[in-house]
Amino acid sequence: MRKTFTILILILILSLFILAVYFWLWLPKSGESKPLSAREINNPQNNMMQLTSPLFSHNGTFPIIHTCDGGDTNPPLDINGVPDKAMSLALVLHDPDAPGGTFVHWVVWNIDPKTKRIEDDSVPEGAVQGSTTNKKNTYFGPCPPSGSHRYIFTLYALDAKIYLNSGATAEQLYAAMNGHILEKTGLMAKYR
């Protein structure tokens, strides 16, 4: 009887340990590095940091000149309210509506936190560009195969610089940023 009771206690302890590890690995953590969803952008949580563009409003239409149907250059973006403790900024543009899953259109990190504007067709001095889903180390404008897609810019304020080689993927950037995010904000536009 005592041996059976001991075995049951050990099974219970082991089960609790496995459950704790599962939740630690798979539940979102504070400051987790993932792109913002459209729902998160539409319901900001008192973020001081803001990302806007002089060419389109949040939930507006992506300017054709900055798509594959136009000049295929990045639009100008304005950055405000970066936390004082930020050591760098990172930016990812993705399309959550792509037929094959999320499509990454632009990856940039080590943007100076004092940057107030990312100009049209430019990368801030000192910043590093990563690889898009189509393996380009540059901006790749919206180019939906059909229908209307959402394009989400997610801006991250980080407490560190990121040490990745040029051409690293968004997934590698997310892993490197994990635990270093002070704040994040986003801007979404649609294009068809």
C-alpha positions as CSV (number, residue, x, y, z in Angstrom):
1,M,0.0,0.0,0.0
2,R,2.8,2.4,1.0
3,K,4.7,1.6,-2.2
4,T,1.6,2.3,-4.4
5,F,1.1,5.6,-2.6
6,T,4.7,6.6,-3.2
7,I,4.5,5.7,-6.9
8,L,1.3,7.8,-7.2
9,I,3.0,10.8,-5.6
10,L,6.0,10.5,-7.9
11,I,3.7,10.3,-11.0
12,L,1.8,13.4,-9.7
13,I,5.0,15.4,-9.2
14,L,6.3,14.3,-12.6
15,S,3.0,15.3,-14.2
16,L,3.1,18.8,-12.6
17,F,6.7,19.2,-13.7
18,I,5.8,18.4,-17.3
19,L,2.8,20.7,-17.2
20,A,5.0,23.6,-15.8
21,V,7.6,23.1,-18.5
22,Y,4.9,23.1,-21.2
23,F,3.4,26.4,-20.0
24,W,6.8,27.9,-19.6
25,L,7.8,27.0,-23.2
26,W,4.5,27.7,-25.0
27,L,2.6,30.5,-23.3
28,P,3.4,34.0,-24.5
29,K,5.9,35.8,-22.2
30,S,6.0,39.5,-21.3
31,G,8.0,41.3,-24.0
32,E,7.7,38.3,-26.4
33,S,9.0,39.1,-29.8
34,K,6.2,38.3,-32.3
35,P,4.6,40.6,-34.8
36,L,1.5,42.4,-33.8
37,S,-1.8,41.1,-35.1
38,A,-4.4,43.3,-36.7
39,R,-6.5,42.9,-33.5
40,E,-3.7,44.1,-31.3
41,I,-3.0,47.1,-33.5
42,N,-6.7,48.1,-33.5
43,N,-6.8,47.8,-29.7
44,P,-3.6,49.7,-28.5
45,Q,-2.8,49.3,-24.8
46,N,-1.8,52.8,-23.8
47,N,1.4,52.6,-25.9
48,M,3.4,55.8,-25.7
49,M,5.4,54.8,-28.8
50,Q,3.6,55.5,-32.1
51,L,4.3,54.6,-35.7
52,T,2.5,56.6,-38.4
53,S,3.0,57.6,-42.1
54,P,2.3,60.9,-43.8
55,L,1.0,59.0,-46.8
56,F,-1.7,56.7,-45.3
57,S,-3.7,56.4,-42.1
58,H,-3.9,53.3,-39.9
59,N,-6.3,50.9,-41.5
60,G,-6.1,52.9,-44.7
61,T,-4.9,52.0,-48.2
62,F,-1.3,51.2,-48.9
63,P,0.0,53.8,-51.4
64,I,0.4,52.1,-54.8
65,I,3.8,53.8,-55.3
66,H,5.2,51.7,-52.5
67,T,3.9,48.4,-53.8
68,C,5.0,46.0,-56.6
69,D,2.6,47.8,-58.9
70,G,4.5,51.1,-58.3
71,G,8.1,51.9,-57.4
72,D,8.4,49.1,-54.8
73,T,10.1,51.4,-52.3
74,N,9.4,51.7,-48.6
75,P,7.0,54.4,-47.5
76,P,8.0,57.2,-45.2
77,L,7.3,56.3,-41.5
78,D,7.3,58.6,-38.5
79,I,8.3,57.4,-35.1
80,N,7.3,59.1,-31.8
81,G,7.4,58.3,-28.1
82,V,10.3,55.9,-28.1
83,P,11.1,54.9,-24.5
84,D,14.2,56.7,-23.0
85,K,15.8,53.4,-22.1
86,A,15.7,52.1,-25.7
87,M,19.1,51.2,-27.2
88,S,17.8,50.4,-30.7
89,L,14.6,49.9,-32.7
90,A,13.6,47.0,-35.0
91,L,10.9,47.0,-37.7
92,V,9.1,44.1,-39.5
93,L,6.5,44.4,-42.2
94,H,4.4,41.3,-42.8
95,D,1.3,40.1,-44.6
96,P,-0.7,37.8,-42.4
97,D,-3.2,37.1,-45.3
98,A,-0.7,35.5,-47.7
99,P,-1.9,32.2,-49.1
100,G,1.1,30.2,-47.8
101,G,1.0,31.8,-44.4
102,T,2.6,35.0,-43.1
103,F,4.8,36.7,-45.7
104,V,7.6,39.0,-44.4
105,H,8.1,42.0,-46.7
106,W,10.8,43.9,-44.7
107,V,13.1,43.3,-41.8
108,V,15.3,46.0,-40.3
109,W,17.1,46.2,-36.9
110,N,19.6,48.4,-35.0
111,I,17.7,51.5,-36.0
112,D,18.9,54.4,-33.9
113,P,16.3,55.1,-31.2
114,K,16.6,58.8,-31.8
115,T,15.2,58.2,-35.4
116,K,12.1,60.3,-35.9
117,R,11.5,59.4,-39.5
118,I,12.4,56.6,-41.9
119,E,12.4,58.3,-45.2
120,D,10.9,57.1,-48.5
121,D,13.1,54.5,-50.2
122,S,15.7,54.5,-47.5
123,V,17.1,52.6,-44.6
124,P,18.3,54.6,-41.6
125,E,22.1,55.0,-41.3
126,G,23.6,52.2,-39.3
127,A,20.5,49.9,-39.5
128,V,20.8,46.4,-40.8
129,Q,18.3,44.7,-43.2
130,G,17.3,41.1,-43.0
131,S,15.9,38.6,-45.4
132,T,12.3,38.7,-46.5
133,T,10.2,35.6,-47.2
134,N,11.4,35.7,-50.9
135,K,15.0,35.8,-49.7
136,K,15.7,39.5,-50.6
137,N,17.7,41.7,-48.2
138,T,15.6,44.7,-49.0
139,Y,12.1,46.1,-48.9
140,F,9.6,44.1,-50.9
141,G,6.4,46.0,-51.4
142,P,2.9,44.6,-51.1
143,C,2.0,42.3,-54.0
144,P,-1.1,40.3,-53.1
145,P,-2.0,37.5,-55.7
146,S,-5.7,38.2,-55.2
147,G,-8.1,40.0,-52.9
148,S,-7.3,42.5,-50.2
149,H,-4.5,41.8,-47.8
150,R,-3.4,43.5,-44.6
151,Y,0.1,44.8,-44.3
152,I,1.4,45.3,-40.7
153,F,4.4,47.3,-39.7
154,T,5.5,46.3,-36.2
155,L,8.0,48.6,-34.5
156,Y,10.0,47.3,-31.5
157,A,11.9,49.4,-28.9
158,L,14.7,47.3,-27.5
159,D,17.0,47.6,-24.5
160,A,19.9,46.3,-26.5
161,K,21.4,46.2,-30.0
162,I,20.9,43.1,-32.0
163,Y,24.0,41.3,-33.3
164,L,22.8,39.3,-36.3
165,N,24.4,39.2,-39.8
166,S,22.7,41.0,-42.6
167,G,20.2,38.7,-44.2
168,A,19.0,37.1,-41.0
169,T,15.3,36.1,-41.1
170,A,12.4,37.6,-39.2
171,E,12.3,34.5,-37.1
172,Q,16.0,34.9,-36.2
173,L,15.3,38.5,-35.3
174,Y,12.4,37.5,-33.1
175,A,14.6,35.0,-31.2
176,A,17.4,37.6,-30.7
177,M,14.9,40.3,-29.5
178,N,13.1,37.9,-27.0
179,G,13.4,39.4,-23.5
180,H,14.7,42.8,-24.8
181,I,11.5,44.4,-25.9
182,L,10.6,47.5,-23.9
183,E,7.6,48.4,-26.1
184,K,6.1,47.6,-29.5
185,T,3.5,49.3,-31.7
186,G,2.2,48.9,-35.2
187,L,0.6,50.4,-38.3
188,M,-1.6,48.6,-40.7
189,A,-2.7,49.3,-44.3
190,K,-4.6,47.3,-46.9
191,Y,-3.8,46.7,-50.5
192,R,-5.6,44.7,-53.2
